[in-house]
C-alpha cells in the first residue's frame, strides 16, 4: 500500500488531537527539560567566557590607574620582574584592554557604547606566581596593593572561586533535573502513542487485513512522537533565548553582581545551544515513539 504524505500528516495531526491531555503534558515536560538543558549549557559557556582573562595560570591582576604615569607602570613591572615569587608578568595596555572589552561584550551594544575610548579602561599587569598556595599568592598580591599608580589588585580566588563553586553546583542540579525530566518526557510520549494505538486497534486490524504494510501503519505514530519532541524543543529554544536576553540586560544595566560583569554568551554559542536542544528534542521524541510502536503495535 503506497504511503501518501497527506495521509501521514492527517493521521499524525489526528493522533495529536485525540490524546490532547497526554500530548500537552508531554510537550510541557519536553519544554521544561530542554530549557533546563539549555540553561545549563549557557551557564557553562558564560562562566568560561567570564573567566577568559584568567587563562595562562594568571592568579592576580594589578590594575593601574588610567592616569598612572609611564614611570609608575614601569616601576611595578620592574618589581614584578625582579620578584622571585613571580613566574610571569604580562602587561596589558589600555588599547589591549579596550580590544578585550569589545570582544567580551561584542553582543552587547549598550556595554560597548558605555566605553567608547581606551583611556576609560585601566592598563594592567597579569601575574602568574611561582606558587599555587593561596596564602602565598595573597601575600604577594598585597605587596602591590598600595604601590604608586596602582588602582586595585584583583585575585583569581576572590574573583572567580565563588562563581565556579556556585555555577558547578547549579549546573549539576540543573542537569540532574533535566535528565529526569527528559526521561519523563520520553515515557509520556511513549504512553501518548500507546494510548493512540490502543484507541485505533480495530482500525489497525482492518488496515492489516486490506494489505497495509508495517511502515504504512508505523510512520504516523512515529511522526507523532517526533512532532512532540520537535515542537517542545522549538519552544525551549525560545525560552532559553529569552532567559539569556534577560540575564544580558541585567548585566548591561549594571544590576548584576561584580562577578557576573563579564558573564556573556555570544550569538554563535547561542545558535549552537539552540541546535543541540533541537537535536535532543528530536531524539527524545524519536526514541519514545520508536519504543511505543515496537512494543505496542501488533503487526
KENURO-238026 format. One record per atom (N, C-alpha, C): residue in three letters; x, y, z. Coordinates in steps of 0.2 Angstrom, whole numbers, padded with zeros to 4 digits, always signed. Example, Ala and Ser with C-alpha at 12.3 -4.5 7.8 and 13.67 -1.06 7.14 Angstrom:
BEGIN
ALA+0066-0028+0039/ALA+0062-0022+0039/ALA+0066-0016+0039/SER+0064-0011+0035/SER+0068-0005+0036/SER+0064+0000+0039/
This chain:
BEGIN
UNK+0004-0006+0000/UNK+0000+0000+0000/UNK+0004+0006+0000/UNK+0004+0011-0005/UNK+0008+0017-0005/UNK+0007+0021+0000/UNK+0012+0024+0002/UNK+0012+0029+0008/UNK+0011+0036+0005/UNK+0006+0040+0007/UNK+0004+0046+0004/UNK+0006+0051+0010/UNK+0009+0057+0008/UNK+0011+0062+0013/UNK+0005+0065+0016/UNK-0001+0067+0012/UNK-0006+0070+0015/UNK-0010+0065+0020/UNK-0009+0058+0019/UNK-0012+0054+0024/UNK-0008+0054+0030/UNK-0001+0054+0030/UNK+0003+0053+0035/UNK+0002+0060+0040/UNK+0002+0065+0037/UNK+0001+0072+0040/UNK-0006+0072+0044/UNK-0011+0070+0040/UNK-0018+0070+0043/UNK-0018+0065+0049/UNK-0016+0059+0048/UNK-0016+0054+0054/UNK-0012+0057+0060/UNK-0006+0060+0058/UNK-0002+0062+0064/UNK-0005+0068+0068/UNK-0009+0072+0064/UNK-0012+0078+0067/UNK-0018+0075+0071/UNK-0022+0070+0068/UNK-0027+0067+0072/UNK-0025+0063+0078/UNK-0019+0060+0078/UNK-0017+0057+0084/UNK-0015+0062+0090/UNK-0012+0067+0088/UNK-0010+0073+0092/UNK-0017+0076+0096/UNK-0022+0077+0092/UNK-0028+0079+0095/UNK-0032+0074+0099/UNK-0032+0068+0097/UNK-0036+0063+0100/UNK-0034+0062+0107/UNK-0027+0063+0109/UNK-0025+0062+0116/UNK-0022+0069+0118/UNK-0026+0074+0118/UNK-0023+0081+0119/UNK-0020+0082+0126/UNK-0023+0079+0131/UNK-0021+0080+0138/UNK-0014+0077+0139/UNK-0013+0071+0136/UNK-0007+0067+0136/UNK-0001+0071+0132/UNK-0004+0073+0126/UNK+0001+0077+0122/UNK+0003+0083+0125/UNK-0002+0087+0128/UNK+0000+0093+0131/UNK+0005+0092+0137/UNK+0004+0087+0141/UNK+0009+0085+0146/UNK+0016+0083+0144/UNK+0016+0080+0138/UNK+0022+0078+0135/UNK+0026+0084+0133/UNK+0022+0089+0129/UNK+0025+0095+0127/UNK+0028+0099+0132/UNK+0024+0100+0138/UNK+0026+0104+0143/UNK+0033+0101+0147/UNK+0033+0094+0147/UNK+0039+0091+0150/UNK+0045+0092+0146/UNK+0044+0091+0139/UNK+0049+0092+0135/UNK+0052+0099+0135/UNK+0047+0104+0135/UNK+0049+0111+0135/UNK+0053+0113+0142/UNK+0051+0111+0147/UNK+0054+0112+0154/UNK+0061+0109+0154/UNK+0061+0102+0152/UNK+0068+0099+0152/UNK+0073+0102+0148/UNK+0071+0103+0142/UNK+0076+0106+0137/UNK+0078+0113+0139/UNK+0073+0117+0142/UNK+0075+0123+0144/UNK+0080+0123+0149/UNK+0080+0118+0154/UNK+0085+0117+0159/UNK+0091+0115+0156/UNK+0091+0110+0151/UNK+0097+0108+0147/UNK+0100+0115+0144/UNK+0097+0119+0141/UNK+0099+0125+0138/UNK+0102+0129+0143/UNK+0099+0130+0148/UNK+0101+0135+0153/UNK+0108+0132+0156/UNK+0109+0126+0157/UNK+0115+0123+0160/UNK+0121+0124+0155/UNK+0119+0123+0148/UNK+0124+0124+0143/UNK+0126+0132+0143/UNK+0122+0136+0144/UNK+0123+0143+0144/UNK+0127+0145+0150/UNK+0125+0142+0155/UNK+0129+0144+0162/UNK+0136+0142+0161/UNK+0137+0136+0158/UNK+0144+0134+0157/UNK+0148+0138+0153/UNK+0145+0140+0147/UNK+0148+0144+0142/UNK+0149+0151+0145/UNK+0144+0154+0148/UNK+0145+0161+0151/UNK+0151+0161+0156/UNK+0151+0156+0161/UNK+0157+0156+0166/UNK+0164+0155+0162/UNK+0164+0151+0157/UNK+0170+0151+0153/UNK+0172+0157+0150/UNK+0168+0161+0148/UNK+0169+0167+0145/UNK+0171+0172+0150/UNK+0167+0172+0156/UNK+0168+0177+0161/UNK+0175+0176+0164/UNK+0178+0170+0164/UNK+0185+0169+0167/UNK+0190+0169+0161/UNK+0189+0171+0155/UNK+0194+0171+0150/UNK+0200+0175+0152/UNK+0200+0180+0155/UNK+0205+0184+0157/UNK+0210+0181+0162/UNK+0208+0175+0165/UNK+0212+0172+0170/UNK+0216+0166+0167/UNK+0216+0165+0160/UNK+0219+0160+0157/UNK+0227+0160+0158/UNK+0230+0155+0157/UNK+0238+0155+0157/UNK+0240+0155+0164/UNK+0237+0153+0169/UNK+0239+0152+0176/UNK+0239+0159+0179/UNK+0236+0164+0176/UNK+0236+0171+0180/UNK+0232+0170+0186/UNK+0235+0172+0192/UNK+0232+0171+0198/UNK+0229+0178+0201/UNK+0233+0184+0199/UNK+0230+0190+0201/UNK+0232+0195+0196/UNK+0228+0201+0195/UNK+0229+0206+0191/UNK+0230+0213+0194/UNK+0235+0216+0193/UNK+0237+0223+0196/UNK+0234+0228+0191/UNK+0229+0231+0193/UNK+0226+0236+0188/UNK+0229+0243+0190/UNK+0231+0246+0185/UNK+0234+0253+0186/UNK+0229+0258+0185/UNK+0230+0264+0188/UNK+0225+0269+0187/UNK+0226+0272+0180/UNK+0220+0274+0177/UNK+0220+0276+0170/UNK+0225+0282+0169/UNK+0226+0286+0175/UNK+0230+0292+0174/UNK+0237+0290+0177/UNK+0239+0284+0178/UNK+0246+0282+0180/UNK+0251+0284+0175/UNK+0257+0286+0177/UNK+0262+0288+0173/UNK+0266+0282+0170/UNK+0270+0283+0165/UNK+0274+0278+0162/UNK+0279+0275+0167/UNK+0282+0280+0171/UNK+0287+0278+0176/UNK+0283+0274+0182/UNK+0277+0275+0184/UNK+0274+0271+0189/UNK+0273+0264+0186/UNK+0270+0264+0180/UNK+0269+0257+0176/UNK+0275+0253+0176/UNK+0281+0257+0174/UNK+0287+0253+0173/UNK+0290+0251+0180/UNK+0289+0255+0185/UNK+0291+0253+0192/UNK+0288+0246+0194/UNK+0281+0246+0193/UNK+0278+0240+0195/UNK+0280+0234+0191/UNK+0281+0235+0185/UNK+0284+0230+0180/UNK+0291+0227+0182/UNK+0295+0232+0184/UNK+0302+0230+0187/UNK+0301+0226+0193/UNK+0297+0228+0198/UNK+0296+0225+0204/UNK+0294+0218+0203/UNK+0289+0217+0198/UNK+0286+0210+0197/UNK+0292+0206+0193/UNK+0296+0209+0189/UNK+0301+0205+0185/UNK+0306+0203+0190/UNK+0308+0207+0195/UNK+0313+0205+0200/UNK+0311+0201+0206/UNK+0305+0200+0206/UNK+0302+0196+0212/UNK+0303+0189+0211/UNK+0306+0185+0215/UNK+0307+0178+0213/UNK+0301+0174+0214/UNK+0296+0177+0217/UNK+0289+0173+0218/UNK+0285+0174+0212/UNK+0287+0178+0207/UNK+0283+0179+0201/UNK+0286+0175+0195/UNK+0282+0170+0192/UNK+0285+0166+0187/UNK+0284+0170+0180/UNK+0279+0174+0179/UNK+0277+0178+0173/UNK+0273+0184+0174/UNK+0274+0189+0171/UNK+0270+0195+0172/UNK+0269+0198+0165/UNK+0263+0199+0163/UNK+0261+0201+0156/UNK+0258+0208+0157/UNK+0260+0213+0153/UNK+0257+0219+0153/UNK+0252+0220+0148/UNK+0246+0223+0150/UNK+0240+0224+0145/UNK+0239+0231+0145/UNK+0240+0234+0139/UNK+0239+0241+0138/UNK+0232+0243+0138/UNK+0231+0250+0139/UNK+0224+0252+0138/UNK+0220+0250+0132/UNK+0224+0250+0126/UNK+0222+0248+0120/UNK+0220+0241+0120/UNK+0224+0236+0123/UNK+0223+0229+0123/UNK+0217+0228+0127/UNK+0216+0232+0133/UNK+0211+0231+0137/UNK+0204+0233+0134/UNK+0205+0238+0130/UNK+0199+0240+0126/UNK+0197+0235+0121/UNK+0202+0232+0117/UNK+0200+0227+0112/UNK+0197+0221+0116/UNK+0200+0219+0122/UNK+0197+0213+0125/UNK+0190+0215+0128/UNK+0189+0221+0130/UNK+0182+0223+0132/UNK+0177+0222+0126/UNK+0179+0225+0120/UNK+0175+0224+0115/UNK+0173+0217+0112/UNK+0178+0213+0113/UNK+0177+0206+0112/UNK+0173+0202+0117/UNK+0174+0204+0123/UNK+0170+0201+0128/UNK+0162+0203+0128/UNK+0161+0209+0126/UNK+0154+0212+0125/UNK+0152+0213+0118/UNK+0155+0209+0113/UNK+0153+0211+0106/UNK+0146+0210+0105/UNK+0142+0206+0109/UNK+0135+0205+0108/UNK+0131+0210+0112/UNK+0134+0215+0115/UNK+0130+0219+0120/UNK+0132+0226+0118/UNK+0127+0229+0114/UNK+0129+0236+0111/UNK+0129+0241+0116/UNK+0125+0240+0122/UNK+0124+0245+0127/UNK+0131+0245+0131/UNK+0134+0240+0132/UNK+0141+0240+0135/UNK+0146+0243+0131/UNK+0146+0241+0125/UNK+0151+0244+0120/UNK+0150+0252+0120/UNK+0144+0254+0120/UNK+0143+0261+0119/UNK+0145+0265+0126/UNK+0145+0261+0131/UNK+0147+0264+0138/UNK+0154+0266+0138/UNK+0158+0262+0135/UNK+0165+0263+0135/UNK+0168+0264+0128/UNK+0168+0270+0126/UNK+0170+0272+0119/UNK+0177+0274+0117/UNK+0181+0274+0123/UNK+0188+0276+0121/UNK+0193+0272+0126/UNK+0199+0269+0123/UNK+0203+0265+0128/UNK+0205+0269+0134/UNK+0205+0275+0134/UNK+0208+0279+0140/UNK+0203+0278+0146/UNK+0197+0276+0145/UNK+0192+0274+0150/UNK+0194+0268+0154/UNK+0198+0264+0151/UNK+0200+0257+0154/UNK+0207+0257+0157/UNK+0208+0254+0163/UNK+0215+0254+0165/UNK+0219+0249+0162/UNK+0226+0251+0162/UNK+0230+0246+0159/UNK+0232+0241+0165/UNK+0235+0235+0164/UNK+0236+0231+0170/UNK+0242+0226+0169/UNK+0244+0223+0174/UNK+0249+0218+0174/UNK+0245+0211+0176/UNK+0246+0206+0172/UNK+0243+0200+0174/UNK+0248+0195+0176/UNK+0248+0193+0182/UNK+0253+0189+0186/UNK+0252+0182+0187/UNK+0257+0178+0185/UNK+0257+0171+0186/UNK+0262+0169+0191/UNK+0260+0168+0197/UNK+0266+0167+0203/UNK+0269+0160+0202/UNK+0274+0159+0205/UNK+0278+0153+0206/UNK+0274+0148+0210/UNK+0271+0150+0215/UNK+0267+0146+0220/UNK+0260+0145+0218/UNK+0257+0140+0220/UNK+0250+0139+0219/UNK+0246+0140+0226/UNK+0250+0141+0231/UNK+0247+0142+0238/UNK+0243+0148+0239/UNK+0237+0148+0241/UNK+0233+0153+0241/UNK+0235+0159+0246/UNK+0238+0157+0251/UNK+0241+0162+0256/UNK+0247+0165+0253/UNK+0251+0162+0250/UNK+0257+0165+0247/UNK+0255+0170+0242/UNK+0250+0168+0238/UNK+0248+0172+0232/UNK+0245+0178+0235/UNK+0241+0178+0240/UNK+0238+0183+0244/UNK+0243+0188+0246/UNK+0248+0185+0249/UNK+0254+0190+0252/UNK+0258+0193+0246/UNK+0259+0190+0241/UNK+0262+0193+0235/UNK+0258+0198+0232/UNK+0251+0197+0232/UNK+0247+0202+0229/UNK+0247+0209+0233/UNK+0247+0207+0240/UNK+0247+0213+0245/UNK+0253+0218+0244/UNK+0258+0215+0241/UNK+0264+0220+0240/UNK+0263+0225+0235/UNK+0258+0224+0231/UNK+0257+0229+0225/UNK+0251+0233+0226/UNK+0247+0231+0232/UNK+0241+0234+0233/UNK+0241+0242+0233/UNK+0246+0244+0237/UNK+0247+0251+0238/UNK+0253+0255+0234/UNK+0255+0251+0229/UNK+0261+0254+0225/UNK+0258+0261+0222/UNK+0262+0265+0220/UNK+0260+0271+0217/UNK+0258+0270+0210/UNK+0252+0273+0208/UNK+0249+0272+0202/UNK+0244+0266+0201/UNK+0244+0261+0207/UNK+0240+0255+0206/UNK+0233+0257+0209/UNK+0228+0255+0205/UNK+0221+0256+0207/UNK+0218+0251+0211/UNK+0219+0245+0209/UNK+0217+0239+0214/UNK+0221+0233+0211/UNK+0221+0228+0216/UNK+0223+0221+0214/UNK+0218+0216+0215/UNK+0216+0212+0210/UNK+0211+0208+0210/UNK+0214+0201+0209/UNK+0212+0197+0214/UNK+0214+0190+0214/UNK+0209+0185+0211/UNK+0212+0180+0208/UNK+0208+0175+0205/UNK+0203+0171+0210/UNK+0206+0169+0215/UNK+0202+0166+0220/UNK+0196+0170+0222/UNK+0197+0176+0224/UNK+0192+0181+0226/UNK+0187+0182+0220/UNK+0190+0182+0214/UNK+0186+0185+0209/UNK+0181+0179+0206/UNK+0184+0173+0206/UNK+0180+0168+0202/UNK+0179+0161+0206/UNK+0182+0160+0212/UNK+0181+0154+0216/UNK+0174+0153+0217/UNK+0171+0159+0220/UNK+0163+0158+0222/UNK+0159+0157+0216/UNK+0161+0160+0210/UNK+0157+0159+0204/UNK+0158+0152+0201/UNK+0164+0149+0202/UNK+0165+0142+0199/UNK+0161+0137+0204/UNK+0161+0138+0210/UNK+0158+0134+0215/UNK+0150+0134+0214/UNK+0148+0141+0214/UNK+0140+0141+0213/UNK+0138+0139+0206/UNK+0142+0140+0201/UNK+0140+0138+0194/UNK+0140+0130+0194/UNK+0145+0127+0197/UNK+0146+0120+0196/UNK+0140+0116+0200/UNK+0138+0119+0206/UNK+0133+0116+0209/UNK+0126+0117+0206/UNK+0125+0123+0203/UNK+0119+0125+0199/UNK+0119+0120+0193/UNK+0124+0120+0189/UNK+0124+0115+0183/UNK+0123+0108+0185/UNK+0126+0106+0190/UNK+0124+0099+0192/UNK+0117+0098+0194/UNK+0114+0102+0198/UNK+0107+0102+0199/UNK+0102+0102+0193/UNK+0104+0107+0189/UNK+0100+0108+0183/UNK+0101+0102+0178/UNK+0107+0099+0177/UNK+0107+0093+0173/UNK+0104+0087+0176/UNK+0104+0086+0182/UNK+0101+0080+0185/UNK+0093+0081+0184/UNK+0091+0087+0185/UNK+0083+0088+0185/UNK+0081+0088+0177/UNK+0086+0090+0173/UNK+0084+0090+0166/UNK+0084+0082+0163/UNK+0089+0078+0166/UNK+0089+0071+0164/UNK+0083+0068+0166/UNK+0081+0069+0172/UNK+0075+0066+0175/UNK+0069+0068+0171/UNK+0068+0074+0169/UNK+0063+0077+0165/UNK+0063+0074+0158/UNK+0069+0073+0155/UNK+0069+0070+0148/UNK+0067+0063+0148/UNK+0068+0059+0153/UNK+0066+0053+0154/UNK+0058+0053+0155/UNK+0056+0057+0159/UNK+0049+0058+0160/UNK+0045+0060+0153/UNK+0048+0064+0150/UNK+0046+0066+0143/UNK+0045+0060+0138/UNK+0051+0056+0138/UNK+0051+0050+0134/UNK+0045+0046+0136/UNK+0044+0045+0142/UNK+0039+0040+0144/UNK+0032+0043+0143/UNK+0031+0049+0144/UNK+0025+0052+0142/UNK+0023+0052+0134/UNK+0028+0053+0130/UNK+0027+0052+0123/UNK+0025+0045+0122/UNK+0029+0040+0125/UNK+0028+0033+0124/UNK+0020+0031+0126/UNK+0018+0034+0131/UNK+0011+0032+0134/UNK+0006+0036+0129/UNK+0008+0042+0127/UNK+0003+0045+0122/UNK+0002+0041+0116/UNK+0007+0038+0113/UNK+0007+0034+0107/UNK+0004+0028+0108/UNK+0005+0025+0114/UNK+0002+0018+0116/UNK-0005+0019+0117/UNK-0008+0025+0120/UNK-0015+0026+0120/UNK-0018+0027+0113/UNK-0014+0030+0109/UNK-0017+0031+0102/UNK-0018+0025+0098/UNK-0013+0020+0099/UNK-0013+0014+0096/UNK-0018+0009+0099/UNK-0019+0010+0105/UNK-0025+0006+0108/UNK-0032+0008+0106/UNK-0033+0015+0105/UNK-0039+0018+0103/UNK-0040+0016+0096/UNK-0035+0014+0092/UNK-0036+0013+0085/UNK-0035+0006+0083/UNK-0035+0001+0088/UNK-0033-0006+0087/UNK-0038-0009+0082/UNK-0044-0008+0082/UNK-0049-0011+0077/UNK-0047-0008+0070/UNK-0046-0002+0070/UNK-0044+0001+0063/UNK-0038-0002+0061/UNK-0033-0003+0065/UNK-0027-0005+0063/UNK-0027-0013+0060/UNK-0032-0016+0064/UNK-0033-0023+0062/UNK-0036-0023+0055/UNK-0041-0019+0053/UNK-0044-0018+0047/UNK-0039-0016+0041/UNK-0034-0012+0043/UNK-0029-0009+0038/UNK-0025-0015+0037/UNK-0023-0019+0042/UNK-0019-0025+0040/UNK-0022-0030+0036/UNK-0029-0031+0037/UNK-0032-0036+0033/UNK-0033-0034+0025/UNK-0033-0027+0024/UNK-0033-0025+0017/UNK-0027-0023+0014/UNK-0021-0026+0017/UNK-0015-0026+0014/UNK-0010-0020+0016/UNK-0011-0016+0022/UNK-0007-0011+0024/UNK+0000-0014+0027/UNK+0005-0011+0025/UNK+0012-0013+0027/UNK+0013-0011+0034/UNK+0018-0014+0037/UNK+0020-0011+0044/UNK+0022-0004+0044/UNK+0026-0002+0039/UNK+0028+0005+0038/UNK+0022+0010+0037/UNK+0017+0008+0034/UNK+0011+0012+0032/UNK+0008+0014+0039/UNK+0008+0009+0043/UNK+0004+0009+0050/UNK+0009+0013+0055/UNK+0015+0011+0055/UNK+0020+0014+0060/UNK+0022+0021+0059/UNK+0023+0024+0053/UNK+0025+0030+0052/UNK+0021+0036+0055/UNK+0014+0036+0054/UNK+0011+0041+0058/UNK+0012+0042+0065/UNK+0012+0036+0068/UNK+0014+0036+0076/UNK+0021+0038+0077/UNK+0025+0036+0073/UNK+0032+0039+0074/UNK+0033+0046+0073/UNK+0029+0049+0068/UNK+0030+0056+0067/UNK+0026+0060+0073/UNK+0021+0057+0076/UNK+0018+0060+0082/UNK+0023+0061+0087/UNK+0027+0056+0089/UNK+0032+0057+0094/UNK+0037+0062+0092/UNK+0039+0062+0085/UNK+0044+0066+0083/UNK+0042+0073+0083/UNK+0035+0074+0081/UNK+0032+0081+0082/UNK+0032+0084+0089/UNK+0030+0080+0094/UNK+0030+0082+0101/UNK+0037+0084+0103/UNK+0042+0080+0101/UNK+0049+0082+0103/UNK+0051+0088+0100/UNK+0050+0089+0093/UNK+0052+0095+0089/UNK+0048+0101+0092/UNK+0042+0101+0093/UNK+0038+0107+0095/UNK+0040+0109+0102/UNK+0041+0104+0106/UNK+0044+0106+0113/UNK+0051+0109+0113/UNK+0055+0106+0108/UNK+0062+0109+0108/UNK+0062+0116+0105/UNK+0058+0118+0100/UNK+0057+0124+0097/UNK+0055+0129+0103/UNK+0050+0127+0107/UNK+0048+0131+0112/UNK+0053+0132+0117/UNK+0057+0127+0119/UNK+0063+0128+0124/UNK+0068+0132+0121/UNK+0069+0132+0114/UNK+0074+0137+0111/UNK+0072+0144+0113/UNK+0066+0145+0112/UNK+0063+0152+0113/UNK+0064+0154+0120/UNK+0062+0150+0125/UNK+0063+0151+0132/UNK+0070+0152+0134/UNK+0075+0148+0131/UNK+0082+0149+0133/UNK+0085+0155+0130/UNK+0083+0157+0124/UNK+0085+0164+0122/UNK+0082+0170+0126/UNK+0076+0169+0128/UNK+0073+0174+0132/UNK+0077+0175+0139/UNK+0078+0169+0142/UNK+0082+0169+0148/UNK+0089+0172+0147/UNK+0092+0171+0142/UNK+0099+0174+0140/UNK+0098+0181+0139/UNK+0093+0183+0136/UNK+0092+0191+0135/UNK+0091+0194+0141/UNK+0087+0191+0146/UNK+0085+0194+0152/UNK+0092+0195+0157/UNK+0096+0190+0156/UNK+0102+0190+0160/UNK+0107+0195+0157/UNK+0107+0195+0151/UNK+0112+0200+0147/UNK+0109+0207+0149/UNK+0103+0208+0149/UNK+0100+0215+0150/UNK+0102+0217+0157/UNK+0102+0213+0162/UNK+0104+0215+0169/UNK+0111+0216+0169/UNK+0115+0212+0166/UNK+0122+0214+0165/UNK+0124+0221+0162/UNK+0120+0222+0157/UNK+0121+0228+0153/UNK+0119+0234+0157/UNK+0114+0233+0162/UNK+0112+0239+0166/UNK+0115+0240+0172/UNK+0120+0235+0173/UNK+0124+0236+0179/UNK+0121+0233+0186/UNK+0116+0229+0185/UNK+0112+0226+0190/UNK+0114+0220+0193/UNK+0119+0217+0190/UNK+0122+0210+0192/UNK+0127+0211+0197/UNK+0129+0205+0200/UNK+0135+0205+0204/UNK+0141+0207+0200/UNK+0146+0209+0204/UNK+0153+0211+0200/UNK+0156+0205+0197/UNK+0155+0199+0200/UNK+0157+0193+0197/UNK+0154+0191+0190/UNK+0148+0194+0189/UNK+0145+0192+0183/UNK+0146+0198+0177/UNK+0150+0203+0179/UNK+0151+0208+0174/UNK+0153+0206+0167/UNK+0157+0200+0167/UNK+0160+0198+0161/UNK+0156+0191+0159/UNK+0151+0190+0162/UNK+0147+0184+0160/UNK+0143+0186+0154/UNK+0144+0182+0148/UNK+0141+0183+0142/UNK+0141+0177+0138/UNK+0136+0177+0133/UNK+0136+0171+0128/UNK+0136+0174+0121/UNK+0140+0172+0117/UNK+0140+0175+0110/UNK+0134+0173+0106/UNK+0133+0176+0100/UNK+0127+0174+0096/UNK+0129+0167+0093/UNK+0135+0166+0091/UNK+0137+0159+0089/UNK+0136+0153+0094/UNK+0138+0155+0100/UNK+0137+0150+0106/UNK+0129+0149+0107/UNK+0125+0154+0106/UNK+0118+0153+0107/UNK+0115+0149+0102/UNK+0117+0150+0095/UNK+0115+0146+0090/UNK+0117+0139+0091/UNK+0123+0137+0093/UNK+0125+0130+0094/UNK+0121+0127+0100/UNK+0119+0131+0105/UNK+0115+0128+0110/UNK+0108+0127+0108/UNK+0105+0131+0104/UNK+0099+0130+0101/UNK+0099+0124+0096/UNK+0104+0123+0092/UNK+0104+0117+0088/UNK+0104+0111+0092/UNK+0108+0111+0098/UNK+0108+0105+0102/UNK+0102+0103+0105/UNK+0098+0108+0107/UNK+0091+0107+0110/UNK+0087+0104+0105/UNK+0087+0107+0099/UNK+0083+0104+0094/UNK+0084+0097+0092/UNK+0091+0095+0092/UNK+0093+0088+0091/UNK+0091+0084+0097/UNK+0091+0086+0103/UNK+0089+0082+0109/UNK+0082+0081+0109/UNK+0078+0086+0107/UNK+0071+0086+0107/UNK+0069+0080+0102/UNK+0072+0081+0096/UNK+0070+0076+0091/UNK+0072+0069+0093/UNK+0078+0068+0096/UNK+0080+0062+0099/UNK+0075+0059+0104/UNK+0073+0063+0109/UNK+0068+0061+0114/UNK+0062+0058+0111/UNK+0059+0062+0106/UNK+0053+0061+0103/UNK+0053+0054+0099/UNK+0059+0054+0095/UNK+0060+0048+0091/UNK+0061+0041+0095/UNK+0065+0042+0100/UNK+0066+0036+0105/UNK+0059+0034+0108/UNK+0055+0039+0111/UNK+0049+0037+0114/UNK+0044+0034+0109/UNK+0043+0037+0103/UNK+0039+0034+0098/UNK+0041+0027+0095/UNK+0048+0027+0095/UNK+0051+0020+0092/UNK+0049+0015+0097/UNK+0050+0016+0103/UNK+0049+0011+0108/UNK+0041+0009+0108/UNK+0037+0014+0108/UNK+0030+0013+0108/UNK+0028+0009+0102/UNK+0030+0010+0096/UNK+0027+0007+0090/UNK+0030+0000+0090/UNK+0036-0001+0093/UNK+0039-0008+0093/UNK+0036-0013+0098/UNK+0034-0010+0104/UNK+0031-0014+0109/UNK+0024-0015+0109/UNK+0020-0009+0107/UNK+0013-0010+0107/UNK+0009-0010+0101/UNK+0013-0010+0095/UNK+0009-0011+0089/UNK+0010-0018+0087/UNK+0004-0021+0087/UNK+0005-0028+0085/UNK+0004-0029+0077/UNK+0009-0030+0074/UNK+0009-0031+0067/UNK+0012-0037+0064/
